[in-house]
Amino acid sequence: MTKANKAKAHFGEIPRQNPCAQCGTPIPEPDWIEPGEGRISYLWNCRACNYRFEAVAIFEREAFEHPPLAA
Ligand SMILES: [Zn+2]
């Protein structure tokens, strides 16, 4: 696993310390994880301001298997 690939999410990889969309407080881990077709939805619940928001990780399998040619 290289640092260059860190931006790409993978199944089984749970994002952590996501800053709250409202107050910026880091949230240790998502409250709820909902796997979908080619994507995973993460529901974050900020303990500091009670703000709830959803973040979706999309898996671009085609782009991953067939990287676009550099322009
Ligand atoms: Zn917050």
N, CA, C, O and the ligand as a Tripos MOL2 file, in Angstrom:
@<TRIPOS>MOLECULE
protein
  285   283    72     0     0
PROTEIN
NO_CHARGES

@<TRIPOS>ATOM
      1 N           0.8450   -1.1980    0.0000 N.3       1 MET1
      2 CA          0.0000    0.0000    0.0000 C.3       1 MET1
      3 C           0.8860    1.2560    0.0000 C.2       1 MET1
      4 O           1.6860    1.4710    0.9110 O.2       1 MET1
      5 N           0.7250    2.0650   -1.0300 N.am      2 THR2
      6 CA          1.5530    3.2620   -1.1250 C.3       2 THR2
      7 C           0.7490    4.5060   -0.7580 C.2       2 THR2
      8 O          -0.4810    4.4770   -0.7600 O.2       2 THR2
      9 N           1.4210    5.5570   -0.4540 N.am      3 LYS3
     10 CA          0.7390    6.7960   -0.0910 C.3       3 LYS3
     11 C          -0.0450    7.3600   -1.2710 C.2       3 LYS3
     12 O          -1.0570    8.0350   -1.0840 O.2       3 LYS3
     13 N           0.4210    7.0840   -2.4780 N.am      4 ALA4
     14 CA         -0.2440    7.6060   -3.6700 C.3       4 ALA4
     15 C          -1.6520    7.0430   -3.8090 C.2       4 ALA4
     16 O          -2.5200    7.6840   -4.4010 O.2       4 ALA4
     17 N          -1.8820    5.8580   -3.2730 N.am      5 ASN5
     18 CA         -3.1900    5.2290   -3.4000 C.3       5 ASN5
     19 C          -4.1030    5.5240   -2.2140 C.2       5 ASN5
     20 O          -5.2200    5.0130   -2.1340 O.2       5 ASN5
     21 N          -3.6200    6.3420   -1.3080 N.am      6 LYS6
     22 CA         -4.3790    6.5610   -0.0810 C.3       6 LYS6
     23 C          -5.7360    7.2040   -0.3340 C.2       6 LYS6
     24 O          -6.6780    6.9950    0.4310 O.2       6 LYS6
     25 N          -5.8370    7.9920   -1.4150 N.am      7 ALA7
     26 CA         -7.0880    8.6830   -1.7000 C.3       7 ALA7
     27 C          -8.1800    7.7200   -2.1460 C.2       7 ALA7
     28 O          -9.3660    8.0280   -2.0280 O.2       7 ALA7
     29 N          -7.7970    6.5830   -2.6470 N.am      8 LYS8
     30 CA         -8.7880    5.6200   -3.1150 C.3       8 LYS8
     31 C          -9.2960    4.7830   -1.9410 C.2       8 LYS8
     32 O          -8.5190    4.1940   -1.1890 O.2       8 LYS8
     33 N         -10.6050    4.7490   -1.8090 N.am      9 ALA9
     34 CA        -11.2010    3.9560   -0.7440 C.3       9 ALA9
     35 C         -11.3190    2.5020   -1.1860 C.2       9 ALA9
     36 O         -11.4310    2.2060   -2.3750 O.2       9 ALA9
     37 N         -11.2930    1.6280   -0.2320 N.am     10 HIS10
     38 CA        -11.4510    0.2080   -0.5350 C.3      10 HIS10
     39 C         -12.4950   -0.3810    0.3960 C.2      10 HIS10
     40 O         -12.7200    0.1230    1.4960 O.2      10 HIS10
     41 N         -13.1150   -1.4310   -0.0480 N.am     11 PHE11
     42 CA        -14.0710   -2.1090    0.8120 C.3      11 PHE11
     43 C         -13.3560   -2.5780    2.0740 C.2      11 PHE11
     44 O         -12.2350   -3.0830    2.0130 O.2      11 PHE11
     45 N         -13.9990   -2.4120    3.1860 N.am     12 GLY12
     46 CA        -13.4080   -2.8430    4.4410 C.3      12 GLY12
     47 C         -12.5480   -1.7810    5.0700 C.2      12 GLY12
     48 O         -12.0580   -1.9440    6.1880 O.2      12 GLY12
     49 N         -12.3600   -0.6840    4.3480 N.am     13 GLU13
     50 CA        -11.5440    0.3940    4.8920 C.3      13 GLU13
     51 C         -12.4670    1.4880    5.4080 C.2      13 GLU13
     52 O         -13.1340    2.1690    4.6290 O.2      13 GLU13
     53 N         -12.4990    1.6490    6.7090 N.am     14 ILE14
     54 CA        -13.4080    2.6170    7.3160 C.3      14 ILE14
     55 C         -12.6830    3.9410    7.5520 C.2      14 ILE14
     56 O         -11.6350    3.9850    8.1960 O.2      14 ILE14
     57 N         -13.2640    5.0200    7.0180 N.am     15 PRO15
     58 CA        -12.6470    6.3310    7.2520 C.3      15 PRO15
     59 C         -12.7760    6.7330    8.7220 C.2      15 PRO15
     60 O         -13.7840    6.4480    9.3690 O.2      15 PRO15
     61 N         -11.7710    7.3790    9.2210 N.am     16 ARG16
     62 CA        -11.7940    7.8060   10.6270 C.3      16 ARG16
     63 C         -11.3680    9.2670   10.7400 C.2      16 ARG16
     64 O         -10.7490    9.8360    9.8410 O.2      16 ARG16
     65 N         -11.7260    9.8450   11.8780 N.am     17 GLN17
     66 CA        -11.3540   11.2290   12.1760 C.3      17 GLN17
     67 C         -11.8160   12.1830   11.0740 C.2      17 GLN17
     68 O         -11.0920   13.0950   10.6720 O.2      17 GLN17
     69 N         -13.0370   11.9490   10.5970 N.am     18 ASN18
     70 CA        -13.5960   12.8270    9.5810 C.3      18 ASN18
     71 C         -14.0900   14.1050   10.2530 C.2      18 ASN18
     72 O         -14.8920   14.0320   11.1850 O.2      18 ASN18
     73 N         -13.6340   15.2720    9.8050 N.am     19 PRO19
     74 CA        -14.0760   16.5110   10.4380 C.3      19 PRO19
     75 C         -15.5560   16.7620   10.2050 C.2      19 PRO19
     76 O         -16.0720   16.5420    9.1100 O.2      19 PRO19
     77 N         -16.2320   17.2250   11.2510 N.am     20 CYS20
     78 CA        -17.6490   17.5490   11.1760 C.3      20 CYS20
     79 C         -17.8690   18.6220   10.1130 C.2      20 CYS20
     80 O         -17.1100   19.5870   10.0220 O.2      20 CYS20
     81 N         -18.9260   18.4380    9.3060 N.am     21 ALA21
     82 CA        -19.2040   19.3790    8.2280 C.3      21 ALA21
     83 C         -19.6630   20.7340    8.7730 C.2      21 ALA21
     84 O         -19.6350   21.7370    8.0600 O.2      21 ALA21
     85 N         -20.0770   20.7540   10.0150 N.am     22 GLN22
     86 CA        -20.5800   22.0050   10.5700 C.3      22 GLN22
     87 C         -19.5740   22.7080   11.4840 C.2      22 GLN22
     88 O         -19.3290   23.9040   11.3310 O.2      22 GLN22
     89 N         -18.9900   21.9650   12.4380 N.am     23 CYS23
     90 CA        -18.1070   22.6240   13.4090 C.3      23 CYS23
     91 C         -16.6450   22.2090   13.2560 C.2      23 CYS23
     92 O         -15.7620   22.8110   13.8680 O.2      23 CYS23
     93 N         -16.3890   21.1890   12.4460 N.am     24 GLY24
     94 CA        -15.0040   20.8180   12.1730 C.3      24 GLY24
     95 C         -14.3740   19.8770   13.1870 C.2      24 GLY24
     96 O         -13.2050   19.5140   13.0520 O.2      24 GLY24
     97 N         -15.1370   19.4770   14.2050 N.am     25 THR25
     98 CA        -14.5940   18.5450   15.1950 C.3      25 THR25
     99 C         -14.3850   17.1720   14.5520 C.2      25 THR25
    100 O         -15.3000   16.6430   13.9200 O.2      25 THR25
    101 N         -13.1990   16.5930   14.7050 N.am     26 PRO26
    102 CA        -12.9580   15.2700   14.1300 C.3      26 PRO26
    103 C         -13.8470   14.2160   14.7780 C.2      26 PRO26
    104 O         -13.9390   14.1340   16.0030 O.2      26 PRO26
    105 N         -14.4950   13.4150   13.9470 N.am     27 ILE27
    106 CA        -15.3480   12.3410   14.4530 C.3      27 ILE27
    107 C         -14.5770   11.0240   14.2910 C.2      27 ILE27
    108 O         -14.1730   10.6670   13.1850 O.2      27 ILE27
    109 N         -14.3810   10.3110   15.3980 N.am     28 PRO28
    110 CA        -13.5200    9.1190   15.3790 C.3      28 PRO28
    111 C         -13.9230    8.0870   14.3220 C.2      28 PRO28
    112 O         -13.0640    7.5640   13.6120 O.2      28 PRO28
    113 N         -15.2000    7.7970   14.2130 N.am     29 GLU29
    114 CA        -15.6360    6.8170   13.2230 C.3      29 GLU29
    115 C         -17.1010    7.0240   12.8950 C.2      29 GLU29
    116 O         -17.8400    7.5950   13.6970 O.2      29 GLU29
    117 N         -17.5370    6.5650   11.7170 N.am     30 PRO30
    118 CA        -18.9270    6.7820   11.3160 C.3      30 PRO30
    119 C         -19.9100    6.0620   12.2300 C.2      30 PRO30
    120 O         -19.6150    5.0030   12.7830 O.2      30 PRO30
    121 N         -21.0810    6.6620   12.3700 N.am     31 ASP31
    122 CA        -22.1310    6.0970   13.2030 C.3      31 ASP31
    123 C         -22.7750    4.9040   12.5270 C.2      31 ASP31
    124 O         -23.1950    3.9480   13.1790 O.2      31 ASP31
    125 N         -22.8430    4.9790   11.1980 N.am     32 TRP32
    126 CA        -23.5460    3.9600   10.4400 C.3      32 TRP32
    127 C         -22.8710    3.8020    9.0880 C.2      32 TRP32
    128 O         -22.4710    4.7850    8.4630 O.2      32 TRP32
    129 N         -22.7470    2.5620    8.6410 N.am     33 ILE33
    130 CA        -22.1390    2.2950    7.3420 C.3      33 ILE33
    131 C         -23.1180    1.4970    6.4990 C.2      33 ILE33
    132 O         -23.5970    0.4440    6.9200 O.2      33 ILE33
    133 N         -23.4120    2.0000    5.3120 N.am     34 GLU34
    134 CA        -24.3590    1.3100    4.4520 C.3      34 GLU34
    135 C         -23.7290    1.0110    3.0960 C.2      34 GLU34
    136 O         -23.6120    1.8990    2.2510 O.2      34 GLU34
    137 N         -23.3240   -0.2410    2.8910 N.am     35 PRO35
    138 CA        -22.7220   -0.6190    1.6120 C.3      35 PRO35
    139 C         -23.7610   -0.6040    0.5000 C.2      35 PRO35
    140 O         -24.8990   -1.0220    0.7140 O.2      35 PRO35
    141 N         -23.3920   -0.1330   -0.6690 N.am     36 GLY36
    142 CA        -24.2920   -0.1140   -1.8160 C.3      36 GLY36
    143 C         -23.5800   -0.6010   -3.0590 C.2      36 GLY36
    144 O         -22.4620   -1.1100   -2.9850 O.2      36 GLY36
    145 N         -24.2330   -0.4420   -4.2110 N.am     37 GLU37
    146 CA        -23.6540   -0.8640   -5.4770 C.3      37 GLU37
    147 C         -22.5560    0.0940   -5.9020 C.2      37 GLU37
    148 O         -22.8370    1.2110   -6.3370 O.2      37 GLU37
    149 N         -21.3070   -0.3340   -5.7780 N.am     38 GLY38
    150 CA        -20.1930    0.5080   -6.1920 C.3      38 GLY38
    151 C         -19.9280    1.6840   -5.2790 C.2      38 GLY38
    152 O         -19.1350    2.5650   -5.6120 O.2      38 GLY38
    153 N         -20.5860    1.7080   -4.1240 N.am     39 ARG39
    154 CA        -20.3860    2.8340   -3.2110 C.3      39 ARG39
    155 C         -20.7230    2.4270   -1.7880 C.2      39 ARG39
    156 O         -21.4260    1.4430   -1.5610 O.2      39 ARG39
    157 N         -20.2230    3.1800   -0.8460 N.am     40 ILE40
    158 CA        -20.5690    2.9580    0.5580 C.3      40 ILE40
    159 C         -20.9610    4.2920    1.1630 C.2      40 ILE40
    160 O         -20.2650    5.2940    0.9980 O.2      40 ILE40
    161 N         -22.0910    4.2920    1.8700 N.am     41 SER41
    162 CA        -22.5310    5.5120    2.5330 C.3      41 SER41
    163 C         -22.1160    5.4710    3.9970 C.2      41 SER41
    164 O         -22.3170    4.4690    4.6830 O.2      41 SER41
    165 N         -21.5390    6.5610    4.4620 N.am     42 TYR42
    166 CA        -21.1520    6.6720    5.8640 C.3      42 TYR42
    167 C         -21.9760    7.7710    6.5040 C.2      42 TYR42
    168 O         -22.0420    8.8920    6.0010 O.2      42 TYR42
    169 N         -22.6060    7.4330    7.6280 N.am     43 LEU43
    170 CA        -23.3720    8.4380    8.3540 C.3      43 LEU43
    171 C         -22.5540    8.8800    9.5650 C.2      43 LEU43
    172 O         -22.2180    8.0800   10.4370 O.2      43 LEU43
    173 N         -22.2450   10.1720    9.5930 N.am     44 TRP44
    174 CA        -21.4380   10.7240   10.6880 C.3      44 TRP44
    175 C         -22.3290   11.4880   11.6470 C.2      44 TRP44
    176 O         -23.2420   12.2040   11.2340 O.2      44 TRP44
    177 N         -22.0550   11.3290   12.9170 N.am     45 ASN45
    178 CA        -22.8460   11.9890   13.9370 C.3      45 ASN45
    179 C         -21.8940   12.7120   14.8850 C.2      45 ASN45
    180 O         -21.1810   12.0860   15.6700 O.2      45 ASN45
    181 N         -21.8980   14.0350   14.7990 N.am     46 CYS46
    182 CA        -20.9630   14.8210   15.6050 C.3      46 CYS46
    183 C         -21.4390   14.8860   17.0590 C.2      46 CYS46
    184 O         -22.5660   15.2930   17.3430 O.2      46 CYS46
    185 N         -20.5700   14.4830   17.9510 N.am     47 ARG47
    186 CA        -20.9180   14.4960   19.3790 C.3      47 ARG47
    187 C         -20.8780   15.9230   19.9320 C.2      47 ARG47
    188 O         -21.5270   16.2310   20.9310 O.2      47 ARG47
    189 N         -20.1090   16.7830   19.2700 N.am     48 ALA48
    190 CA        -19.9090   18.1410   19.7880 C.3      48 ALA48
    191 C         -21.1170   19.0360   19.5190 C.2      48 ALA48
    192 O         -21.5220   19.8090   20.3870 O.2      48 ALA48
    193 N         -21.7000   18.9330   18.3030 N.am     49 CYS49
    194 CA        -22.7950   19.8430   17.9470 C.3      49 CYS49
    195 C         -24.0420   19.0970   17.4880 C.2      49 CYS49
    196 O         -25.0190   19.7140   17.0640 O.2      49 CYS49
    197 N         -24.0070   17.7690   17.5750 N.am     50 ASN50
    198 CA        -25.1540   16.9340   17.2090 C.3      50 ASN50
    199 C         -25.5280   17.0240   15.7270 C.2      50 ASN50
    200 O         -26.6470   16.6920   15.3370 O.2      50 ASN50
    201 N         -24.5900   17.4700   14.9230 N.am     51 TYR51
    202 CA        -24.8520   17.5570   13.4920 C.3      51 TYR51
    203 C         -24.6510   16.1910   12.8490 C.2      51 TYR51
    204 O         -23.6640   15.5070   13.1220 O.2      51 TYR51
    205 N         -25.5890   15.7980   11.9950 N.am     52 ARG52
    206 CA        -25.4770   14.5230   11.3080 C.3      52 ARG52
    207 C         -25.3570   14.7650    9.8140 C.2      52 ARG52
    208 O         -26.0850   15.5790    9.2460 O.2      52 ARG52
    209 N         -24.4430   14.0580    9.1870 N.am     53 PHE53
    210 CA        -24.3070   14.2170    7.7440 C.3      53 PHE53
    211 C         -23.8140   12.9110    7.1480 C.2      53 PHE53
    212 O         -23.2570   12.0530    7.8340 O.2      53 PHE53
    213 N         -24.0390   12.7910    5.8520 N.am     54 GLU54
    214 CA        -23.6950   11.5640    5.1630 C.3      54 GLU54
    215 C         -22.5720   11.8240    4.1750 C.2      54 GLU54
    216 O         -22.5660   12.8370    3.4750 O.2      54 GLU54
    217 N         -21.6300   10.9050    4.1270 N.am     55 ALA55
    218 CA        -20.5630   10.9860    3.1350 C.3      55 ALA55
    219 C         -20.5820    9.6830    2.3440 C.2      55 ALA55
    220 O         -20.7070    8.5970    2.9110 O.2      55 ALA55
    221 N         -20.4560    9.8100    1.0340 N.am     56 VAL56
    222 CA        -20.5150    8.6360    0.1830 C.3      56 VAL56
    223 C         -19.1670    8.4030   -0.4770 C.2      56 VAL56
    224 O         -18.6030    9.3050   -1.0960 O.2      56 VAL56
    225 N         -18.6590    7.1940   -0.3400 N.am     57 ALA57
    226 CA        -17.4260    6.8110   -1.0320 C.3      57 ALA57
    227 C         -17.8180    6.0180   -2.2750 C.2      57 ALA57
    228 O         -18.5030    4.9980   -2.1900 O.2      57 ALA57
    229 N         -17.3660    6.5110   -3.4380 N.am     58 ILE58
    230 CA        -17.7010    5.8510   -4.6930 C.3      58 ILE58
    231 C         -16.4880    5.0980   -5.2180 C.2      58 ILE58
    232 O         -15.3820    5.6340   -5.2810 O.2      58 ILE58
    233 N         -16.7170    3.8520   -5.5900 N.am     59 PHE59
    234 CA        -15.6190    3.0320   -6.0720 C.3      59 PHE59
    235 C         -15.6330    2.9980   -7.5890 C.2      59 PHE59
    236 O         -16.5060    2.3890   -8.2070 O.2      59 PHE59
    237 N         -14.6520    3.6630   -8.1740 N.am     60 GLU60
    238 CA        -14.5700    3.6920   -9.6310 C.3      60 GLU60
    239 C         -13.7510    2.5040  -10.1020 C.2      60 GLU60
    240 O         -12.5510    2.6050  -10.3580 O.2      60 GLU60
    241 N         -14.4410    1.3760  -10.2060 N.am     61 ARG61
    242 CA        -13.7350    0.1380  -10.5430 C.3      61 ARG61
    243 C         -13.1210    0.2140  -11.9310 C.2      61 ARG61
    244 O         -11.9960   -0.2400  -12.1380 O.2      61 ARG61
    245 N         -13.8480    0.7840  -12.8810 N.am     62 GLU62
    246 CA        -13.3230    0.8520  -14.2500 C.3      62 GLU62
    247 C         -12.0710    1.7040  -14.2970 C.2      62 GLU62
    248 O         -11.0910    1.3590  -14.9560 O.2      62 GLU62
    249 N         -12.1170    2.8180  -13.5920 N.am     63 ALA63
    250 CA        -10.9570    3.7060  -13.5640 C.3      63 ALA63
    251 C          -9.7820    3.0190  -12.8610 C.2      63 ALA63
    252 O          -8.6140    3.2550  -13.1700 O.2      63 ALA63
    253 N         -10.1450    2.1520  -11.8940 N.am     64 PHE64
    254 CA         -9.1060    1.4690  -11.1450 C.3      64 PHE64
    255 C          -8.4630    0.3720  -11.9970 C.2      64 PHE64
    256 O          -7.2470    0.1800  -11.9660 O.2      64 PHE64
    257 N          -9.2900   -0.3360  -12.7510 N.am     65 GLU65
    258 CA         -8.7760   -1.4420  -13.5540 C.3      65 GLU65
    259 C          -8.1850   -0.9550  -14.8650 C.2      65 GLU65
    260 O          -7.2340   -1.5380  -15.3860 O.2      65 GLU65
    261 N          -8.7650    0.1310  -15.3980 N.am     66 HIS66
    262 CA         -8.2640    0.6880  -16.6530 C.3      66 HIS66
    263 C          -7.9880    2.1750  -16.4480 C.2      66 HIS66
    264 O          -8.8250    3.0170  -16.7730 O.2      66 HIS66
    265 N          -6.8410    2.4880  -15.9210 N.am     67 PRO67
    266 CA         -6.5210    3.8980  -15.6530 C.3      67 PRO67
    267 C          -6.6030    4.7320  -16.9260 C.2      67 PRO67
    268 O          -6.1020    4.3250  -17.9740 O.2      67 PRO67
    269 N          -7.2360    5.9020  -16.8330 N.am     68 PRO68
    270 CA         -7.3260    6.7790  -18.0080 C.3      68 PRO68
    271 C          -5.9360    7.2260  -18.4720 C.2      68 PRO68
    272 O          -5.0320    7.4390  -17.6630 O.2      68 PRO68
    273 N          -5.7930    7.3580  -19.7620 N.am     69 LEU69
    274 CA         -4.5010    7.7900  -20.3020 C.3      69 LEU69
    275 C          -4.2240    9.2350  -19.8970 C.2      69 LEU69
    276 O          -5.1170   10.0830  -19.9100 O.2      69 LEU69
    277 N          -3.0130    9.4870  -19.5520 N.am     70 ALA70
    278 CA         -2.6450   10.8480  -19.1630 C.3      70 ALA70
    279 C          -2.7190   11.7540  -20.3900 C.2      70 ALA70
    280 O          -2.2480   11.4000  -21.4710 O.2      70 ALA70
    281 N          -3.3140   12.9220  -20.2030 N.am     71 ALA71
    282 CA         -3.4580   13.8590  -21.3290 C.3      71 ALA71
    283 C          -2.1340   14.5240  -21.6450 C.2      71 ALA71
    284 O          -2.0570   15.3430  -22.5600 O.2      71 ALA71
    285 ZN        -20.0050   19.2610   14.8090 Zn       72 ZN72
@<TRIPOS>BOND
     1     1     2 1
     2     2     3 1
     3     3     4 2
     4     3     5 am
     5     5     6 1
     6     6     7 1
     7     7     8 2
     8     7     9 am
     9     9    10 1
    10    10    11 1
    11    11    12 2
    12    11    13 am
    13    13    14 1
    14    14    15 1
    15    15    16 2
    16    15    17 am
    17    17    18 1
    18    18    19 1
    19    19    20 2
    20    19    21 am
    21    21    22 1
    22    22    23 1
    23    23    24 2
    24    23    25 am
    25    25    26 1
    26    26    27 1
    27    27    28 2
    28    27    29 am
    29    29    30 1
    30    30    31 1
    31    31    32 2
    32    31    33 am
    33    33    34 1
    34    34    35 1
    35    35    36 2
    36    35    37 am
    37    37    38 1
    38    38    39 1
    39    39    40 2
    40    39    41 am
    41    41    42 1
    42    42    43 1
    43    43    44 2
    44    43    45 am
    45    45    46 1
    46    46    47 1
    47    47    48 2
    48    47    49 am
    49    49    50 1
    50    50    51 1
    51    51    52 2
    52    51    53 am
    53    53    54 1
    54    54    55 1
    55    55    56 2
    56    55    57 am
    57    57    58 1
    58    58    59 1
    59    59    60 2
    60    59    61 am
    61    61    62 1
    62    62    63 1
    63    63    64 2
    64    63    65 am
    65    65    66 1
    66    66    67 1
    67    67    68 2
    68    67    69 am
    69    69    70 1
    70    70    71 1
    71    71    72 2
    72    71    73 am
    73    73    74 1
    74    74    75 1
    75    75    76 2
    76    75    77 am
    77    77    78 1
    78    78    79 1
    79    79    80 2
    80    79    81 am
    81    81    82 1
    82    82    83 1
    83    83    84 2
    84    83    85 am
    85    85    86 1
    86    86    87 1
    87    87    88 2
    88    87    89 am
    89    89    90 1
    90    90    91 1
    91    91    92 2
    92    91    93 am
    93    93    94 1
    94    94    95 1
    95    95    96 2
    96    95    97 am
    97    97    98 1
    98    98    99 1
    99    99   100 2
   100    99   101 am
   101   101   102 1
   102   102   103 1
   103   103   104 2
   104   103   105 am
   105   105   106 1
   106   106   107 1
   107   107   108 2
   108   107   109 am
   109   109   110 1
   110   110   111 1
   111   111   112 2
   112   111   113 am
   113   113   114 1
   114   114   115 1
   115   115   116 2
   116   115   117 am
   117   117   118 1
   118   118   119 1
   119   119   120 2
   120   119   121 am
   121   121   122 1
   122   122   123 1
   123   123   124 2
   124   123   125 am
   125   125   126 1
   126   126   127 1
   127   127   128 2
   128   127   129 am
   129   129   130 1
   130   130   131 1
   131   131   132 2
   132   131   133 am
   133   133   134 1
   134   134   135 1
   135   135   136 2
   136   135   137 am
   137   137   138 1
   138   138   139 1
   139   139   140 2
   140   139   141 am
   141   141   142 1
   142   142   143 1
   143   143   144 2
   144   143   145 am
   145   145   146 1
   146   146   147 1
   147   147   148 2
   148   147   149 am
   149   149   150 1
   150   150   151 1
   151   151   152 2
   152   151   153 am
   153   153   154 1
   154   154   155 1
   155   155   156 2
   156   155   157 am
   157   157   158 1
   158   158   159 1
   159   159   160 2
   160   159   161 am
   161   161   162 1
   162   162   163 1
   163   163   164 2
   164   163   165 am
   165   165   166 1
   166   166   167 1
   167   167   168 2
   168   167   169 am
   169   169   170 1
   170   170   171 1
   171   171   172 2
   172   171   173 am
   173   173   174 1
   174   174   175 1
   175   175   176 2
   176   175   177 am
   177   177   178 1
   178   178   179 1
   179   179   180 2
   180   179   181 am
   181   181   182 1
   182   182   183 1
   183   183   184 2
   184   183   185 am
   185   185   186 1
   186   186   187 1
   187   187   188 2
   188   187   189 am
   189   189   190 1
   190   190   191 1
   191   191   192 2
   192   191   193 am
   193   193   194 1
   194   194   195 1
   195   195   196 2
   196   195   197 am
   197   197   198 1
   198   198   199 1
   199   199   200 2
   200   199   201 am
   201   201   202 1
   202   202   203 1
   203   203   204 2
   204   203   205 am
   205   205   206 1
   206   206   207 1
   207   207   208 2
   208   207   209 am
   209   209   210 1
   210   210   211 1
   211   211   212 2
   212   211   213 am
   213   213   214 1
   214   214   215 1
   215   215   216 2
   216   215   217 am
   217   217   218 1
   218   218   219 1
   219   219   220 2
   220   219   221 am
   221   221   222 1
   222   222   223 1
   223   223   224 2
   224   223   225 am
   225   225   226 1
   226   226   227 1
   227   227   228 2
   228   227   229 am
   229   229   230 1
   230   230   231 1
   231   231   232 2
   232   231   233 am
   233   233   234 1
   234   234   235 1
   235   235   236 2
   236   235   237 am
   237   237   238 1
   238   238   239 1
   239   239   240 2
   240   239   241 am
   241   241   242 1
   242   242   243 1
   243   243   244 2
   244   243   245 am
   245   245   246 1
   246   246   247 1
   247   247   248 2
   248   247   249 am
   249   249   250 1
   250   250   251 1
   251   251   252 2
   252   251   253 am
   253   253   254 1
   254   254   255 1
   255   255   256 2
   256   255   257 am
   257   257   258 1
   258   258   259 1
   259   259   260 2
   260   259   261 am
   261   261   262 1
   262   262   263 1
   263   263   264 2
   264   263   265 am
   265   265   266 1
   266   266   267 1
   267   267   268 2
   268   267   269 am
   269   269   270 1
   270   270   271 1
   271   271   272 2
   272   271   273 am
   273   273   274 1
   274   274   275 1
   275   275   276 2
   276   275   277 am
   277   277   278 1
   278   278   279 1
   279   279   280 2
   280   279   281 am
   281   281   282 1
   282   282   283 1
   283   283   284 2
@<TRIPOS>SUBSTRUCTURE
     1 MET1         2 RESIDUE 1 A MET
     2 THR2         6 RESIDUE 1 A THR
     3 LYS3        10 RESIDUE 1 A LYS
     4 ALA4        14 RESIDUE 1 A ALA
     5 ASN5        18 RESIDUE 1 A ASN
     6 LYS6        22 RESIDUE 1 A LYS
     7 ALA7        26 RESIDUE 1 A ALA
     8 LYS8        30 RESIDUE 1 A LYS
     9 ALA9        34 RESIDUE 1 A ALA
    10 HIS10       38 RESIDUE 1 A HIS
    11 PHE11       42 RESIDUE 1 A PHE
    12 GLY12       46 RESIDUE 1 A GLY
    13 GLU13       50 RESIDUE 1 A GLU
    14 ILE14       54 RESIDUE 1 A ILE
    15 PRO15       58 RESIDUE 1 A PRO
    16 ARG16       62 RESIDUE 1 A ARG
    17 GLN17       66 RESIDUE 1 A GLN
    18 ASN18       70 RESIDUE 1 A ASN
    19 PRO19       74 RESIDUE 1 A PRO
    20 CYS20       78 RESIDUE 1 A CYS
    21 ALA21       82 RESIDUE 1 A ALA
    22 GLN22       86 RESIDUE 1 A GLN
    23 CYS23       90 RESIDUE 1 A CYS
    24 GLY24       94 RESIDUE 1 A GLY
    25 THR25       98 RESIDUE 1 A THR
    26 PRO26      102 RESIDUE 1 A PRO
    27 ILE27      106 RESIDUE 1 A ILE
    28 PRO28      110 RESIDUE 1 A PRO
    29 GLU29      114 RESIDUE 1 A GLU
    30 PRO30      118 RESIDUE 1 A PRO
    31 ASP31      122 RESIDUE 1 A ASP
    32 TRP32      126 RESIDUE 1 A TRP
    33 ILE33      130 RESIDUE 1 A ILE
    34 GLU34      134 RESIDUE 1 A GLU
    35 PRO35      138 RESIDUE 1 A PRO
    36 GLY36      142 RESIDUE 1 A GLY
    37 GLU37      146 RESIDUE 1 A GLU
    38 GLY38      150 RESIDUE 1 A GLY
    39 ARG39      154 RESIDUE 1 A ARG
    40 ILE40      158 RESIDUE 1 A ILE
    41 SER41      162 RESIDUE 1 A SER
    42 TYR42      166 RESIDUE 1 A TYR
    43 LEU43      170 RESIDUE 1 A LEU
    44 TRP44      174 RESIDUE 1 A TRP
    45 ASN45      178 RESIDUE 1 A ASN
    46 CYS46      182 RESIDUE 1 A CYS
    47 ARG47      186 RESIDUE 1 A ARG
    48 ALA48      190 RESIDUE 1 A ALA
    49 CYS49      194 RESIDUE 1 A CYS
    50 ASN50      198 RESIDUE 1 A ASN
    51 TYR51      202 RESIDUE 1 A TYR
    52 ARG52      206 RESIDUE 1 A ARG
    53 PHE53      210 RESIDUE 1 A PHE
    54 GLU54      214 RESIDUE 1 A GLU
    55 ALA55      218 RESIDUE 1 A ALA
    56 VAL56      222 RESIDUE 1 A VAL
    57 ALA57      226 RESIDUE 1 A ALA
    58 ILE58      230 RESIDUE 1 A ILE
    59 PHE59      234 RESIDUE 1 A PHE
    60 GLU60      238 RESIDUE 1 A GLU
    61 ARG61      242 RESIDUE 1 A ARG
    62 GLU62      246 RESIDUE 1 A GLU
    63 ALA63      250 RESIDUE 1 A ALA
    64 PHE64      254 RESIDUE 1 A PHE
    65 GLU65      258 RESIDUE 1 A GLU
    66 HIS66      262 RESIDUE 1 A HIS
    67 PRO67      266 RESIDUE 1 A PRO
    68 PRO68      270 RESIDUE 1 A PRO
    69 LEU69      274 RESIDUE 1 A LEU
    70 ALA70      278 RESIDUE 1 A ALA
    71 ALA71      282 RESIDUE 1 A ALA
    72 ZN72       285 GROUP 0 **** ****
